[in-house]
């Protein structure tokens, strides 16, 4: 069975009040999904580290990563989803783009991710 690891990255901008839709943004890759990678020769932690190093300008060890969800995609594939929250900073992402809640309304994104973002994405640690 192939295992895909996805990382939902939310960014919190403290310049905006708690109810402002620009306060929390979500990083999506070019395919309108969270950054992801399949586990191959590396273990889960090493694969998650690769995702972080490829898409963020934050040190992997500094990030708090929470296991958020697991789902079976089909008979040969499963997905593990983690979530991390970073402070808003210009150029904190190497790849993809951050979307505000309003911008996400115009992007077609898997409902599974929408539910996870809605449930866990606005929480601030």
Secondary structure, 3 states (H helix, E strand, C coil): CEEEEEEEEEEECCCCCCCCCCCEEEEECCCCCCEEEECCCCCHHHHHHHHHHHHECCCHHHCCCEEEEEEEEECCEEEEEEEEEEECCCCCECCCEEEEHHHHCCCCCCHHHHHHHHHHHCCCC
